[in-house]
């Protein structure tokens, strides 16, 4: 893993689960990703503003590509979202 001074935050969230999903996405794309937070979430599962924020970081030289990977994934997911009414109407 790169030195801490060589890392750039590419994603921020209040959710440990969402941060883990993003880290998994980035790792599946070949990035080394690090999760960080100002408080231990397993001890304090509450989120209090920025204190509860979970950050996903990658090497600075890969930050832009990592952000693009996250945005592409979000676009793919949004394009695949289908309302329940649409899905059920296909069954009729």
Phi, psi and omega in degrees: 000146180292162176295155181301327180290347181258012181256147177231135177287127180246350181204140178228141179204165174266355187252123175299321182295312180298318178298319179294322178296315180295318177299316178299318177301310181297318180295325178292339177268003176097005178272150168265121184241146181235133174264140177215155180205160180276344178227152176286113185290334179290333179270319182239084185287001179276147175251124182241090181057224181292340178298326181272003183290137174250131182248139175251123182238151174225174177301142183304320182289350178248002187299315183295317177296323178294317178299319179297319179298319179296314181295320178297318179296316178300319179296318179297318180294315181297323180291334182268359181285131181226133181289156179299321179299318179297317181295316181290327180295333177291336181279343183284000000 
